[in-house]
Amino acid sequence: MLVGFLLTDGCVSSSKFIVFHNKSEEMHKYFQKLATEIFGDVHFTERLDNNNTKRTQITSKYKVKQLIEFCQIETFRRKRFDNGNFPKVRLPDFIRTMPKSSILKFLQIIFSADGSISLSVRWHKRNKGWEIRRRIELTCKHKQLRNDFLELIKQNGFNPRTSGENITLERKDDILNFFHNVKFIPGVKIGGDSINWKGLEKNQILELAVKTFDLNKNKLEKFETKQQVIDFLRSQIQTS
């Protein structure tokens, strides 16, 4: 599980640092919980970066050595080098051999860190009615790691599509599968890029997305504007 944090919003220095940086306090609490379970008594240092992203750090040459040796990978770095090449990071082999329940937990962590849930409304001209679009997305710029994530997701019952840096779940069966078996880490919220759902928990919008599958065309016909549909959907969150 700790590897999931470090392959998304974390980094590991070859000398002595294990770092996790994310804006969600719930993610940091979970990271610290896992690190303590694995390494025992751990001293964490915390600070806020300039963009209000929180940084939690473990300083220990021994713990870095333990982590690298156990995972048997060269690096956790994902950022492109100045020469344009990407580092040779990959998914550790042991992740693929874990029980399915543990792999689904791993997917929960990487989707909570680098993933999103979107629920949008548009007017379908041909059908002359409102259409609700649901999308769960995982973003990864590193091609090899993205391919590893894609393979893992496919092997565990999902049928994603890919576009650029994104792995996307849009089919009804995939969204229901994600809702019942993965979900996001409780308490993790949607960021500032979302106009309609900013500040709400990702799991609230995931639950709402599932509820909208029961909305028939007649239910949506009474709304004249897109905003009326959004307001109706928000009311379903408040009463859920």
C-alpha positions as CSV (number, residue, x, y, z in Angstrom):
1,M,0.0,0.0,0.0
2,L,2.9,2.3,0.8
3,V,4.3,1.7,-2.7
4,G,1.0,3.1,-4.1
5,F,1.6,6.4,-2.3
6,L,5.2,6.6,-3.4
7,L,4.5,5.8,-7.1
8,T,1.9,8.6,-7.3
9,D,2.5,11.6,-5.0
10,G,5.7,10.4,-3.4
11,C,9.4,10.2,-3.9
12,V,12.3,8.2,-2.5
13,S,15.9,9.6,-2.4
14,S,18.6,7.1,-2.9
15,S,20.4,8.6,0.1
16,K,17.9,9.0,3.0
17,F,14.5,10.5,2.3
18,I,11.0,9.0,1.9
19,V,8.6,11.8,1.0
20,F,4.8,12.1,0.3
21,H,3.3,15.4,-1.0
22,N,-0.4,16.0,-1.4
23,K,-3.0,18.5,-0.4
24,S,-5.3,16.0,1.3
25,E,-4.9,15.7,5.1
26,E,-6.6,12.3,4.9
27,M,-4.0,11.0,2.5
28,H,-1.2,12.2,4.8
29,K,-2.8,10.5,7.8
30,Y,-3.1,7.2,5.9
31,F,0.5,7.5,4.7
32,Q,1.8,8.0,8.2
33,K,-0.3,5.1,9.4
34,L,1.1,2.7,6.8
35,A,4.7,3.9,7.3
36,T,4.4,3.3,11.1
37,E,2.9,-0.2,10.6
38,I,5.8,-1.1,8.3
39,F,8.8,0.6,9.9
40,G,7.7,0.8,13.5
41,D,8.5,4.0,15.4
42,V,8.9,6.7,12.7
43,H,9.7,10.4,13.1
44,F,7.8,12.4,10.5
45,T,8.6,16.0,9.5
46,E,5.9,18.1,7.9
47,R,5.8,21.4,6.1
48,L,3.7,23.3,3.5
49,D,5.2,24.1,0.1
50,N,4.5,27.3,-1.7
51,N,1.4,26.0,-3.5
52,N,-0.1,24.8,-0.1
53,T,0.8,21.2,-0.9
54,K,1.7,19.4,2.3
55,R,4.9,17.5,2.5
56,T,5.5,14.6,4.9
57,Q,9.0,13.3,5.1
58,I,10.8,10.3,6.7
59,T,14.6,10.8,7.0
60,S,16.4,7.5,7.4
61,K,19.1,5.8,5.2
62,Y,18.1,2.4,6.7
63,K,14.5,2.7,5.8
64,V,15.2,3.9,2.3
65,K,17.5,0.8,1.9
66,Q,14.8,-1.5,3.2
67,L,12.2,-0.1,0.8
68,I,14.4,-0.3,-2.3
69,E,15.6,-3.8,-1.5
70,F,12.2,-5.1,-0.9
71,C,10.6,-3.6,-4.0
72,Q,13.6,-4.6,-6.2
73,I,13.3,-1.5,-8.4
74,E,15.9,1.0,-9.4
75,T,14.0,4.2,-8.5
76,F,10.7,5.7,-7.5
77,R,11.3,8.8,-9.6
78,R,8.7,9.5,-12.3
79,K,9.6,13.0,-13.4
80,R,11.3,13.4,-16.8
81,F,15.0,14.2,-16.8
82,D,16.3,17.4,-18.4
83,N,17.4,15.5,-21.5
84,G,13.7,14.5,-22.1
85,N,14.1,10.8,-21.0
86,F,12.0,9.3,-18.3
87,P,13.6,7.3,-15.4
88,K,13.3,3.6,-15.4
89,V,10.6,3.3,-12.8
90,R,8.2,0.4,-13.0
91,L,5.6,-1.4,-10.9
92,P,7.3,-3.8,-8.5
93,D,6.8,-7.4,-9.4
94,F,5.3,-8.4,-6.1
95,I,2.3,-6.1,-6.6
96,R,1.0,-8.3,-9.4
97,T,1.2,-11.4,-7.2
98,M,-0.7,-10.0,-4.2
99,P,-4.2,-11.3,-3.4
100,K,-6.9,-9.6,-5.4
101,S,-8.3,-7.9,-2.3
102,S,-4.8,-6.3,-1.7
103,I,-4.5,-5.2,-5.4
104,L,-7.9,-3.5,-5.2
105,K,-6.7,-1.7,-2.1
106,F,-3.6,-0.6,-4.1
107,L,-5.8,0.7,-6.9
108,Q,-7.8,2.6,-4.3
109,I,-4.6,4.4,-3.2
110,I,-3.3,5.3,-6.7
111,F,-6.8,6.5,-7.8
112,S,-7.2,8.6,-4.6
113,A,-3.8,10.2,-5.2
114,D,-3.6,10.7,-9.0
115,G,-7.2,9.9,-10.0
116,S,-10.5,11.8,-10.3
117,I,-14.2,11.3,-10.5
118,S,-16.3,13.6,-12.8
119,L,-20.0,13.9,-13.3
120,S,-21.1,16.2,-16.0
121,V,-24.3,17.1,-17.8
122,R,-24.8,18.0,-21.5
123,W,-27.7,18.4,-23.9
124,H,-27.9,15.6,-26.4
125,K,-29.1,17.2,-29.7
126,R,-30.1,14.0,-31.4
127,N,-32.0,12.5,-28.5
128,K,-33.3,16.0,-27.5
129,G,-32.7,15.4,-23.8
130,W,-30.2,15.8,-21.0
131,E,-27.3,13.3,-20.8
132,I,-25.3,12.5,-17.7
133,R,-21.7,11.5,-18.3
134,R,-19.7,9.7,-15.6
135,R,-15.9,9.3,-15.7
136,I,-13.3,7.9,-13.3
137,E,-9.8,8.8,-14.5
138,L,-6.2,8.0,-13.5
139,T,-3.4,10.3,-14.8
140,C,0.2,9.1,-15.1
141,K,2.7,10.9,-17.3
142,H,5.3,8.1,-17.1
143,K,4.6,5.7,-20.1
144,Q,6.0,2.5,-18.6
145,L,4.3,3.0,-15.2
146,R,1.1,4.0,-16.9
147,N,1.2,0.7,-18.9
148,D,1.8,-1.2,-15.7
149,F,-1.2,0.4,-14.1
150,L,-3.3,-0.2,-17.2
151,E,-2.4,-3.9,-17.2
152,L,-3.1,-4.3,-13.5
153,I,-6.5,-2.6,-13.8
154,K,-7.4,-4.8,-16.8
155,Q,-6.3,-8.0,-14.9
156,N,-8.7,-7.2,-12.1
157,G,-12.0,-7.0,-13.8
158,F,-12.0,-3.6,-15.5
159,N,-12.2,-2.5,-19.2
160,P,-10.5,0.9,-19.3
161,R,-9.7,3.0,-22.3
162,T,-6.6,5.2,-22.6
163,S,-6.0,8.6,-24.1
164,G,-2.7,10.4,-23.7
165,E,-1.7,10.3,-20.1
166,N,-5.1,9.1,-18.8
167,I,-6.6,5.7,-18.0
168,T,-10.4,6.1,-18.0
169,L,-13.3,4.1,-16.7
170,E,-16.6,5.1,-18.3
171,R,-18.7,1.9,-18.8
172,K,-21.5,1.3,-16.4
173,D,-20.1,-2.1,-15.3
174,D,-16.7,-0.5,-14.6
175,I,-18.1,2.3,-12.5
176,L,-20.3,-0.1,-10.5
177,N,-17.3,-2.4,-10.0
178,F,-15.2,0.5,-8.8
179,F,-17.9,1.6,-6.5
180,H,-18.5,-1.8,-4.9
181,N,-14.8,-3.0,-4.8
182,V,-12.4,-0.1,-4.8
183,K,-13.8,3.4,-4.0
184,F,-11.5,6.3,-2.9
185,I,-9.9,6.7,0.4
186,P,-12.6,8.1,2.8
187,G,-12.4,11.8,3.3
188,V,-10.4,12.7,0.2
189,K,-12.0,15.6,-1.6
190,I,-12.3,16.9,-5.1
191,G,-9.9,19.7,-5.9
192,G,-10.2,23.2,-7.4
193,D,-10.5,22.2,-11.0
194,S,-14.1,21.1,-10.6
195,I,-16.7,23.8,-11.1
196,N,-19.6,21.9,-9.6
197,W,-18.1,19.5,-7.1
198,K,-15.1,21.3,-5.6
199,G,-14.7,20.5,-1.9
200,L,-17.0,17.5,-1.9
201,E,-15.6,14.0,-1.1
202,K,-14.7,11.9,-4.1
203,N,-16.8,9.1,-2.7
204,Q,-19.8,11.3,-2.5
205,I,-19.6,12.0,-6.2
206,L,-18.9,8.3,-6.9
207,E,-22.0,7.4,-5.0
208,L,-24.0,10.0,-6.9
209,A,-22.7,8.8,-10.2
210,V,-24.0,5.3,-9.3
211,K,-27.4,6.7,-8.3
212,T,-27.8,8.5,-11.6
213,F,-27.9,5.2,-13.4
214,D,-31.5,4.9,-12.1
215,L,-32.5,8.3,-13.5
216,N,-34.7,7.7,-16.6
217,K,-35.3,10.2,-19.4
218,N,-38.7,11.3,-18.1
219,K,-37.1,12.3,-14.8
220,L,-34.7,14.7,-16.6
221,E,-37.2,16.1,-19.1
222,K,-38.7,18.5,-16.6
223,F,-35.4,20.5,-16.4
224,E,-35.0,23.4,-18.8
225,T,-31.4,24.3,-18.1
226,K,-28.1,22.5,-17.3
227,Q,-27.9,24.3,-14.0
228,Q,-31.3,22.9,-13.0
229,V,-30.0,19.4,-13.6
230,I,-26.8,20.1,-11.6
231,D,-28.9,21.6,-8.7
232,F,-31.0,18.5,-8.7
233,L,-28.0,16.3,-8.5
234,R,-26.5,18.3,-5.7
235,S,-29.8,17.9,-3.8
236,Q,-29.4,14.1,-4.1
237,I,-26.0,14.4,-2.3
238,Q,-27.5,16.3,0.6
239,T,-30.2,13.8,1.1
240,S,-28.1,10.7,0.6
